[in-house]
Amino acid sequence: MRRTTDGQLALLLSAVLFVLAAWPVLLVAIPPFQDLPNHLAAITVIQHPAAYPELVFNGLFKTNSALFTWLLLVGRVVGTPMAAKLFVVLVLALGALAYPRFVLSFAGRRRMVVSVFFAWPMVHNWFVSMGMLDFALAVPLATLLLVGLNAQRQGPTVARGAGLAVLGVLIWHAHVFPLLVVHMLMAIHVITRDTWRERWLSARALVLPLLPSTALVATSLWVHSTEPVGAMTAYVELGKTLPAWELFYNLWAEWFWSFTFLELATVLPCVAMGLWAIHKWRADVPFFGPLAFAALAALYFFTPYVATNWFHVNSRFIPFLWLAALVRLPDELPRRALAVLGACAASYTAGMGVDYVRLDREWTRFTAGMSAVPVGAKLLPLVFRRQETSKNTRNLLHAWGFYVTEKQTSAPLLFAHSRSFPLMYREPPPLQLNHLVLES
């Protein structure tokens, strides 16, 4: 049999990862992700501004907006629910495509094959299950950007540099945070070159393609630093950090684990890959060498969980820690170990299918009173039980959004305290009606 090329093998492995992660999407009309109904409600508000004078549209030319741009444009053709479903498929497809190619680029063919036995929970990761889909899109795009920058490091071309510049802008439109991490990794790589000439050549190859996105990142950081706080954010506690045990727990729960204990098999690749990465932390991998690995770990452990108007802040470094772990895997494993990991993957994907159906049924029960609600009604959702089946997401927290999409009811729990959202309060609401207070 003719030997497959590296590209063909990577594509085959990506197809396997995609099927494992994406087939449950076929079982439901809308994927049962925590924040997704809130985002769908935002689209309804944008489309009916006269009905929601208390909210102002922030526009789409900004970071954290790819999902809403997609829903508004593609939704005109196929409807908003189908557009949301297609966006999820896109996110999963990009993840399945990115991770094998990333390992192939940085560690070679043999390690790419091994990595697939560990990467299957990373495609449908926790950020996808939470419905944080802009960030979930930006991570695989940033992974592909790293692949392109690695090729640019080895042989710079003008055409590739232009393509990387465009990709950087797309990542910024999805979410600025992964782009910040890429900038940090490039800076560490350039600074740690042995001679000034090597630093100059590395900077010319790696920094120039990032300059357009660098300008956008700087603008986003300035806008974010001037965000209104206080009454607008309901005086939420800032600078909140987590205890050490929770930080280690989140390395699994806020990346590998999706919904329930039916996906408990994800613990095995997480622990095995983590221990091996610690053992091999000194490995000199481009962009992910010892200093970069240590910097990512330090930022994760010492960055607050809540800072300014961002939540889950330090958790956003987790994907890149696991990318650093992926490229440190061995080139081969015993067949028995691969069989065990394969069985874990089979258990995981079956459990995901079951959970999709169970969580969708909970949404159906939550919206059972839809027919009794008049169009345009004032609705104050008080959700005392924010999760039922799901253990790792609060599946019912934003299910009220379906009342907005179906009946254009009021939307007091809409994400609206920051310019990073598509909509924002025109004026801070009474404290007890701020969505950050209501939802907790």
C-alpha positions as CSV (number, residue, x, y, z in Angstrom):
1,M,0.0,0.0,0.0
2,R,1.4,3.4,-0.9
3,R,2.6,5.4,2.0
4,T,0.3,8.4,2.8
5,T,1.9,11.8,2.8
6,D,2.1,13.7,6.1
7,G,-0.7,16.0,4.9
8,Q,-3.0,13.1,4.0
9,L,-2.4,11.4,7.3
10,A,-3.1,14.6,9.2
11,L,-6.3,15.0,7.3
12,L,-7.3,11.5,8.1
13,L,-6.6,11.9,11.8
14,S,-8.5,15.2,11.7
15,A,-11.5,13.4,10.2
16,V,-11.5,10.9,13.1
17,L,-11.3,13.7,15.7
18,F,-14.1,15.6,14.0
19,V,-16.5,12.6,14.0
20,L,-15.8,11.8,17.6
21,A,-16.6,15.4,18.6
22,A,-19.3,16.5,16.2
23,W,-21.7,13.6,15.6
24,P,-23.8,14.5,18.7
25,V,-24.7,17.8,17.1
26,L,-26.9,15.9,14.7
27,L,-29.1,14.8,17.7
28,V,-30.4,18.3,18.6
29,A,-31.8,21.4,17.0
30,I,-29.5,23.7,19.0
31,P,-26.4,22.4,20.8
32,P,-27.1,22.4,24.6
33,F,-24.3,24.9,25.6
34,Q,-24.7,27.1,28.7
35,D,-24.3,30.6,27.2
36,L,-25.6,29.9,23.7
37,P,-29.3,30.9,24.4
38,N,-28.1,34.2,25.8
39,H,-26.2,34.8,22.5
40,L,-29.2,33.9,20.5
41,A,-31.3,36.3,22.5
42,A,-28.7,39.1,21.7
43,I,-29.4,38.5,18.0
44,T,-33.1,39.0,18.6
45,V,-32.5,42.2,20.4
46,I,-30.1,43.5,17.7
47,Q,-32.8,42.7,15.1
48,H,-35.5,44.5,17.1
49,P,-33.8,47.6,18.6
50,A,-37.1,49.6,19.1
51,A,-38.3,46.9,21.5
52,Y,-35.2,47.2,23.7
53,P,-34.4,50.9,24.2
54,E,-32.4,50.2,27.3
55,L,-29.7,48.5,25.3
56,V,-27.3,49.9,22.7
57,F,-25.6,47.9,19.9
58,N,-21.8,48.0,20.1
59,G,-21.2,47.1,16.4
60,L,-19.4,44.2,15.0
61,F,-16.0,45.6,14.1
62,K,-14.5,44.6,17.4
63,T,-13.1,41.6,19.2
64,N,-15.4,38.9,20.6
65,S,-17.8,39.3,17.6
66,A,-17.2,36.5,15.2
67,L,-20.2,34.5,16.4
68,F,-22.6,37.4,16.2
69,T,-21.3,38.4,12.7
70,W,-21.9,34.8,11.6
71,L,-25.4,34.6,13.2
72,L,-26.5,37.9,11.6
73,L,-25.2,37.1,8.1
74,V,-25.6,33.4,7.8
75,G,-28.9,33.5,9.8
76,R,-30.5,35.6,7.1
77,V,-30.0,32.6,4.8
78,V,-30.7,29.5,6.9
79,G,-32.3,31.0,10.1
80,T,-30.5,31.8,13.4
81,P,-30.8,28.3,15.0
82,M,-29.3,26.6,12.0
83,A,-26.6,29.3,11.8
84,A,-25.7,28.6,15.4
85,K,-25.5,24.9,14.7
86,L,-23.3,25.5,11.7
87,F,-21.0,27.7,13.7
88,V,-20.5,25.0,16.3
89,V,-19.7,22.5,13.5
90,L,-17.1,25.1,12.2
91,V,-15.5,25.4,15.6
92,L,-15.2,21.6,16.0
93,A,-13.9,21.2,12.4
94,L,-11.2,23.8,13.0
95,G,-10.2,22.2,16.2
96,A,-10.0,18.7,14.6
97,L,-8.0,20.2,11.8
98,A,-5.6,22.3,13.9
99,Y,-4.3,19.9,16.6
100,P,-2.8,17.2,14.4
101,R,-1.2,19.7,12.0
102,F,0.2,21.6,15.0
103,V,1.9,18.5,16.3
104,L,3.1,17.6,12.8
105,S,4.6,21.0,12.4
106,F,6.4,21.1,15.8
107,A,7.1,17.5,16.5
108,G,6.8,15.4,13.4
109,R,4.7,12.6,11.9
110,R,5.1,9.9,14.6
111,R,4.3,12.2,17.5
112,M,1.3,13.5,15.5
113,V,-0.2,10.0,15.4
114,V,0.4,9.5,19.2
115,S,-1.1,12.9,20.0
116,V,-4.5,12.0,18.5
117,F,-5.0,9.5,21.3
118,F,-4.7,12.4,23.7
119,A,-6.3,15.3,21.8
120,W,-9.8,13.9,21.3
121,P,-11.3,15.8,24.3
122,M,-9.6,19.0,23.2
123,V,-11.8,19.4,20.1
124,H,-15.1,19.6,22.0
125,N,-13.5,21.3,24.9
126,W,-15.1,23.0,28.0
127,F,-15.2,26.4,26.3
128,V,-17.4,24.8,23.6
129,S,-19.7,23.2,26.1
130,M,-20.0,26.6,27.9
131,G,-21.0,28.2,24.7
132,M,-18.0,30.6,24.8
133,L,-17.9,30.1,21.1
134,D,-15.9,33.2,20.1
135,F,-13.0,32.1,22.3
136,A,-13.5,28.5,21.3
137,L,-13.1,29.5,17.7
138,A,-10.1,31.7,18.3
139,V,-8.1,28.9,20.0
140,P,-7.8,26.6,16.9
141,L,-7.3,29.6,14.7
142,A,-4.5,30.7,16.9
143,T,-3.1,27.1,16.8
144,L,-3.1,27.3,13.0
145,L,-1.5,30.7,13.2
146,L,1.3,29.1,15.2
147,V,1.7,26.5,12.5
148,G,2.0,29.1,9.9
149,L,4.5,31.2,12.0
150,N,6.6,28.0,12.5
151,A,6.8,27.6,8.7
152,Q,7.5,31.3,8.3
153,R,10.4,30.9,10.9
154,Q,11.9,28.2,8.8
155,G,11.5,29.9,5.4
156,P,9.8,33.3,5.2
157,T,7.7,34.2,2.2
158,V,5.8,37.3,1.4
159,A,2.6,35.4,0.4
160,R,2.6,33.3,3.6
161,G,3.2,36.5,5.7
162,A,0.2,38.2,4.1
163,G,-1.9,35.2,4.8
164,L,-0.8,35.1,8.4
165,A,-1.7,38.8,8.7
166,V,-5.2,38.1,7.5
167,L,-5.5,35.1,9.9
168,G,-4.4,37.3,12.8
169,V,-7.2,39.8,12.1
170,L,-9.7,37.0,11.9
171,I,-8.5,35.7,15.3
172,W,-8.8,39.2,16.8
173,H,-12.4,39.4,15.5
174,A,-13.1,36.1,17.2
175,H,-11.3,36.8,20.5
176,V,-8.3,38.9,21.4
177,F,-7.0,36.7,24.2
178,P,-5.4,33.8,22.1
179,L,-3.8,36.5,20.0
180,L,-2.2,38.0,23.1
181,V,-0.8,34.7,24.0
182,V,0.6,34.2,20.4
183,H,2.3,37.6,20.7
184,M,3.9,36.6,24.0
185,L,5.2,33.4,22.6
186,M,6.7,35.2,19.6
187,A,8.3,37.7,21.9
188,I,9.9,35.0,24.1
189,H,11.1,33.2,21.0
190,V,12.8,36.3,19.5
191,I,14.4,37.4,22.8
192,T,15.8,33.9,23.5
193,R,17.8,33.7,20.2
194,D,21.5,33.3,20.7
195,T,22.8,36.3,18.7
196,W,21.5,39.7,17.7
197,R,21.5,38.7,14.1
198,E,19.2,35.7,14.9
199,R,16.9,37.9,16.9
200,W,16.7,40.4,14.0
201,L,15.9,37.6,11.5
202,S,13.4,36.0,13.8
203,A,11.7,39.4,14.5
204,R,11.5,40.1,10.7
205,A,10.0,36.8,9.9
206,L,7.6,36.5,12.9
207,V,6.7,40.0,14.0
208,L,5.9,41.6,10.6
209,P,3.0,39.3,9.8
210,L,1.5,40.1,13.2
211,L,1.7,43.9,12.9
212,P,-1.9,44.5,11.7
213,S,-3.3,42.3,14.5
214,T,-0.9,44.0,17.0
215,A,-2.5,47.3,16.3
216,L,-6.0,45.8,16.8
217,V,-4.9,44.1,20.0
218,A,-3.6,47.4,21.3
219,T,-6.8,49.1,20.5
220,S,-8.9,46.4,22.2
221,L,-6.8,46.6,25.3
222,W,-7.2,50.4,25.5
223,V,-11.0,50.1,25.0
224,H,-11.1,47.4,27.7
225,S,-9.0,49.4,30.1
226,T,-11.5,52.2,29.9
227,E,-14.6,50.0,30.5
228,P,-17.2,51.5,32.9
229,V,-17.2,49.6,36.1
230,G,-19.0,50.1,39.5
231,A,-22.7,50.3,38.8
232,M,-22.3,48.9,35.3
233,T,-20.7,45.8,36.6
234,A,-22.8,45.6,39.8
235,Y,-19.7,46.2,41.9
236,V,-18.6,42.6,41.1
237,E,-15.5,41.6,43.1
238,L,-12.4,42.0,40.8
239,G,-9.0,40.4,41.1
240,K,-10.6,37.1,42.4
241,T,-8.1,34.3,42.6
242,L,-8.7,30.5,43.1
243,P,-7.1,28.1,45.7
244,A,-4.3,25.9,44.5
245,W,-6.4,22.7,44.5
246,E,-9.0,24.4,42.2
247,L,-6.4,25.6,39.8
248,F,-5.1,22.0,39.3
249,Y,-8.7,20.8,39.1
250,N,-9.5,23.3,36.4
251,L,-6.6,22.2,34.2
252,W,-8.9,19.2,33.6
253,A,-12.4,20.5,34.2
254,E,-12.1,23.7,32.2
255,W,-10.6,22.1,29.1
256,F,-11.0,18.3,28.9
257,W,-14.4,17.8,30.7
258,S,-17.7,18.6,29.0
259,F,-20.9,17.9,30.9
260,T,-21.3,14.9,33.2
261,F,-19.4,11.9,34.6
262,L,-20.2,10.1,31.4
263,E,-17.1,11.9,30.1
264,L,-15.0,10.9,33.1
265,A,-12.6,9.0,30.8
266,T,-11.1,12.4,29.8
267,V,-9.2,12.2,33.1
268,L,-6.8,9.6,31.8
269,P,-5.3,11.5,28.8
270,C,-5.2,14.7,31.0
271,V,-3.2,13.2,33.8
272,A,-1.0,11.1,31.6
273,M,-0.1,14.0,29.3
274,G,0.3,16.4,32.2
275,L,2.8,14.2,34.0
276,W,4.8,13.5,30.9
277,A,4.8,17.3,30.1
278,I,6.2,18.0,33.5
279,H,8.8,15.4,33.0
280,K,9.8,16.8,29.7
281,W,9.4,20.5,30.5
282,R,13.0,21.3,29.4
283,A,12.3,20.2,25.9
284,D,13.5,22.8,23.4
285,V,10.4,23.2,21.2
286,P,10.0,26.2,18.9
287,F,7.7,28.8,20.6
288,F,7.1,26.4,23.5
289,G,10.5,26.0,25.0
290,P,11.2,25.8,28.7
291,L,10.8,29.6,29.3
292,A,7.6,29.8,27.3
293,F,6.2,26.8,29.1
294,A,7.1,28.3,32.5
295,A,5.6,31.6,31.5
296,L,2.3,30.1,30.5
297,A,2.2,28.1,33.8
298,A,3.0,31.2,35.8
299,L,0.4,33.3,34.1
300,Y,-2.2,30.6,34.6
301,F,-1.4,30.1,38.3
302,F,-1.0,33.8,39.3
303,T,-3.5,35.6,37.0
304,P,-6.9,36.3,38.7
305,Y,-9.9,34.2,37.7
306,V,-11.9,37.5,37.5
307,A,-10.2,40.7,36.3
308,T,-11.8,43.9,35.0
309,N,-14.9,42.8,33.1
310,W,-13.5,39.4,32.1
311,F,-14.4,36.1,33.8
312,H,-12.5,32.8,33.6
313,V,-9.4,35.0,32.8
314,N,-6.6,32.6,33.9
315,S,-8.4,29.6,32.4
316,R,-7.8,31.1,29.0
317,F,-4.2,30.1,29.3
318,I,-5.1,26.5,29.7
319,P,-5.4,25.6,26.0
320,F,-1.9,26.8,25.4
321,L,-0.5,24.8,28.3
322,W,-2.0,21.7,26.8
323,L,-0.6,22.6,23.3
324,A,2.8,22.7,25.0
325,A,2.1,19.3,26.5
326,L,1.0,17.8,23.1
327,V,4.3,18.5,21.5
328,R,6.2,16.9,24.4
329,L,4.5,13.5,24.0
330,P,6.7,10.5,23.1
331,D,7.0,9.4,19.5
332,E,5.4,6.0,20.3
333,L,3.5,4.2,23.0
334,P,2.8,0.6,23.7
335,R,-0.2,-0.8,21.8
336,R,-1.9,-1.6,25.1
337,A,-1.7,2.0,26.1
338,L,-3.1,3.1,22.8
339,A,-5.9,0.6,23.1
340,V,-6.9,1.9,26.5
341,L,-6.9,5.5,25.3
342,G,-8.9,4.5,22.3
343,A,-11.5,2.8,24.5
344,C,-11.6,6.0,26.6
345,A,-12.3,8.0,23.4
346,A,-15.2,5.6,22.5
347,S,-16.7,5.9,26.0
348,Y,-16.4,9.7,25.8
349,T,-18.1,10.1,22.5
350,A,-20.9,7.8,23.4
351,G,-21.4,9.7,26.7
352,M,-21.5,13.0,24.8
353,G,-24.3,11.7,22.6
354,V,-26.3,10.7,25.7
355,D,-25.7,14.1,27.4
356,Y,-26.7,16.1,24.3
357,V,-30.1,14.4,24.3
358,R,-30.6,14.7,28.1
359,L,-29.6,18.4,28.2
360,D,-31.8,19.2,25.3
361,R,-34.7,17.6,27.1
362,E,-34.1,19.9,30.1
363,W,-34.3,22.9,27.8
364,T,-37.6,21.5,26.4
365,R,-39.0,21.3,29.9
366,F,-37.8,24.8,30.8
367,T,-39.5,26.3,27.7
368,A,-42.8,24.3,28.2
369,G,-44.6,27.5,29.2
370,M,-43.8,29.3,26.0
371,S,-47.4,29.2,24.7
372,A,-48.7,31.1,27.8
373,V,-46.3,34.0,27.4
374,P,-47.6,36.9,25.2
375,V,-45.3,38.5,22.6
376,G,-43.3,41.3,24.0
377,A,-44.0,40.4,27.6
378,K,-42.0,41.7,30.5
379,L,-40.2,38.6,31.8
380,L,-38.0,38.4,34.9
381,P,-36.3,35.0,35.0
382,L,-35.4,33.8,38.4
383,V,-33.5,30.6,37.9
384,F,-33.0,28.9,41.3
385,R,-31.7,25.6,39.8
386,R,-29.1,26.4,37.2
387,Q,-28.1,22.9,36.4
388,E,-29.7,19.5,36.7
389,T,-28.0,16.8,34.7
390,S,-24.8,18.7,33.8
391,K,-22.1,18.8,36.5
392,N,-19.6,21.0,34.7
393,T,-21.9,23.6,33.0
394,R,-25.0,25.5,34.3
395,N,-27.2,24.3,31.4
396,L,-30.4,26.1,32.6
397,L,-28.9,29.4,33.5
398,H,-29.6,31.1,30.2
399,A,-32.4,28.9,28.8
400,W,-34.6,32.0,29.4
401,G,-33.1,33.2,26.1
402,F,-35.4,31.0,24.1
403,Y,-38.4,33.1,25.4
404,V,-36.7,36.2,23.9
405,T,-36.0,34.5,20.6
406,E,-39.6,33.1,20.3
407,K,-41.7,35.8,22.0
408,Q,-39.4,38.9,22.0
409,T,-39.8,39.2,25.8
410,S,-37.6,41.5,27.9
411,A,-34.0,40.3,28.4
412,P,-32.8,41.3,31.8
413,L,-30.2,38.5,32.0
414,L,-28.5,39.5,28.7
415,F,-24.7,39.9,28.8
416,A,-24.6,43.7,28.7
417,H,-22.1,45.1,31.1
418,S,-19.1,45.4,28.7
419,R,-18.2,46.9,25.3
420,S,-16.8,43.4,24.5
421,F,-20.4,42.2,24.2
422,P,-22.6,43.0,21.1
423,L,-25.0,44.9,23.4
424,M,-24.5,47.1,26.4
425,Y,-26.7,48.8,28.9
426,R,-27.4,52.4,27.7
427,E,-27.3,53.4,31.4
428,P,-26.5,51.2,34.4
429,P,-29.7,49.5,35.5
430,P,-30.8,49.5,39.1
431,L,-28.4,47.3,41.0
432,Q,-30.9,44.5,41.8
433,L,-31.8,44.3,38.1
434,N,-28.2,44.0,36.8
435,H,-27.8,40.7,35.1
436,L,-24.6,39.9,37.1
437,V,-26.8,40.1,40.2
438,L,-29.9,38.4,38.9
439,E,-28.0,35.4,37.5
440,S,-26.3,34.6,40.8
